[in-house]
Amino acid sequence: MNGFRRREVARRAFAYEINRSTYRFPREDEKSPAYVLTPLGVRVNRVFIVGALLDKEEIKPDSGIWRIRVSDPTSAIYGYVSRFQPDALESLMEIDVPELVAIVGKVRTFEVGARIFVSLRPEYVSPVESGVRDYWVYETAKHTIERIKAMERKEDEDVKLAWQIYNPNLDEYRAIVKQALLTLKGTIAEGEEEEEEIQEFEEEFEFEEEEWDLSDILKE
Amino acid sequence: MERVEELADQILSQFAGLGYEINRDEVIKRLKLLLYEFKVPESEAVRTVRNWIIKEYGIPREKVVEAPLVKIKDITKPGQWVSLKAKVVQIWDSTSPSVSQVGLIGDETGIIKFVIWAKSGKGEVEEGKCYLFKNVVTDSFQGRMQINVGRTSEIVEIDEDIQLPPREIEVIGALVAIQQNSGLIQRCEQCHRVMTKGICPIHGKVKGYDDMRVKGVLDDGENVYEIILNEGNIKDLTGIDLEKAKQIASERLDRNAVLSELKRILLGRYFKVAGVRGGRYLLVRRVEKILGVKADEVDKLLEVLA
């Protein structure tokens, strides 16, 4: 594919898996996508996520940089939107939280001390209907189950690397997928609009990002 | 027999079929010079000698060059002269003034991109019609095969209905991007190309007519497919037809308002698209919106986890 890059696929993964993706592949060159490896052995750069936009706030008054918090049934993930993502910023300004949204964005990592955090850099944020969320949870569950199976087979190079780096407990991920799917049963059977988010597996982050240099994750 | 003689006889037989008698010794001499002295590859040597014959004997070009008839699936190498019978599946907007037309053609074995160069001076093709593409050159562009229609090529409309590959695929994916030149667009009255700011890439500032389309990317988490939705598809999915679109544009005094509206309704949603795959394109035959997920599908997944 000399010199030509196809549009990259947007992977489907629950926030729980993305939040734990701390291994970064070294970039081949300046322009190549920055991939992270998830604990279930898939390279991720662009992702498609549907969840509840819970918070949006400007990190400093008039900074033009907004921090958002989005939650799927497994976990919440943070994202940063600035004027470098004009489409996302424009729609974000019109959304009142909480709201169900679909986000296409890139996964970014940044270090604070010895810890590596994961965030999203949305390309767009679009309010959607609950049916979209339902299908996304179903589809993402399906893809996650496939990844769990691949982890069991231990054949793929990235899978082997994931075992080496994360040594994940696959049962933990099965439980996560199951929980996500069970929230669907609720919506389908009872027709409820919003399900209570399952927070059981969520690790709370203590964020004080004002002190950090965010330029790396926002530019490009 | 020596390889050179073999090649010479191949060349001679071709011209004999056209009623020309060529000096065999002269051909062999020239081939030997090119192959042994100049170490030119065989195909180049043959081409050079043939060109010399054509000039020397004053043979009309169209008469000589008759590339073999092939099927699209057999086109795997660049730089081959071929002829093929195919149906024009889709015509795209030409991005460059040096390209007269670009798009996709297909036969029963596959679909391939074609480029008609402006310099070729060949007539234009129409979507849905079938043609014999004579003496076109295969090429590889950005890792994919295509055919180039140049000066020595010929395009003849044929009275045959060529069937496209029967294998239709169905993709359920999220619409993750809509390109800028979507929404309420203007097409050139002469060539139906999409105009930008009232200017047709070929005919310049001409009168246009309104149309609607969405050029977007469908993503199923494994693959991306570029899709084009026409006015009918858009109306089915959004309820916005051309009239409604014009109304939106005039109410908001902005043609782009239609694109914003379509983005608002379509982006991030799931669609089931049935169509034929051609390269990275999915030629839309039917499209419907996915409204949710069925309980039994969820149960199936839960069983896997149990």
Chai-1 contact restraints between the chains, C-beta under 6 A:
chainA,res_idxA,chainB,res_idxB,connection_type,confidence,min_distance_angstrom,max_distance_angstrom,comment,restraint_id
A,M1,B,G143,contact,1.0,0.0,6.0,A-B,restraint_1
A,F4,B,Q142,contact,1.0,0.0,6.0,A-B,restraint_2
A,R7,B,V224,contact,1.0,0.0,6.0,A-B,restraint_3
A,V9,B,D219,contact,1.0,0.0,6.0,A-B,restraint_4
A,V9,B,V224,contact,1.0,0.0,6.0,A-B,restraint_5
A,A10,B,V176,contact,1.0,0.0,6.0,A-B,restraint_6
A,A10,B,D219,contact,1.0,0.0,6.0,A-B,restraint_7
A,R12,B,G221,contact,1.0,0.0,6.0,A-B,restraint_8
A,F48,B,A174,contact,1.0,0.0,6.0,A-B,restraint_9
A,A102,B,G268,contact,1.0,0.0,6.0,A-B,restraint_10
A,V104,B,V176,contact,1.0,0.0,6.0,A-B,restraint_11
A,S126,B,L267,contact,1.0,0.0,6.0,A-B,restraint_12
A,S126,B,G268,contact,1.0,0.0,6.0,A-B,restraint_13
A,V128,B,G268,contact,1.0,0.0,6.0,A-B,restraint_14
A,G131,B,L291,contact,1.0,0.0,6.0,A-B,restraint_15
A,G131,B,G292,contact,1.0,0.0,6.0,A-B,restraint_16
A,V132,B,R269,contact,1.0,0.0,6.0,A-B,restraint_17
A,D134,B,G292,contact,1.0,0.0,6.0,A-B,restraint_18
A,D134,B,V293,contact,1.0,0.0,6.0,A-B,restraint_19
A,Y135,B,Y270,contact,1.0,0.0,6.0,A-B,restraint_20
A,Y135,B,I290,contact,1.0,0.0,6.0,A-B,restraint_21
A,Y135,B,V293,contact,1.0,0.0,6.0,A-B,restraint_22
A,Y138,B,V293,contact,1.0,0.0,6.0,A-B,restraint_23
A,A141,B,L301,contact,1.0,0.0,6.0,A-B,restraint_24
A,H143,B,G221,contact,1.0,0.0,6.0,A-B,restraint_25
A,I145,B,V304,contact,1.0,0.0,6.0,A-B,restraint_26
A,R174,B,L305,contact,1.0,0.0,6.0,A-B,restraint_27
A,K178,B,L305,contact,1.0,0.0,6.0,A-B,restraint_28
A,L181,B,V298,contact,1.0,0.0,6.0,A-B,restraint_29
A,L181,B,L301,contact,1.0,0.0,6.0,A-B,restraint_30
A,L181,B,L302,contact,1.0,0.0,6.0,A-B,restraint_31
A,L184,B,V298,contact,1.0,0.0,6.0,A-B,restraint_32
A,I188,B,A295,contact,1.0,0.0,6.0,A-B,restraint_33
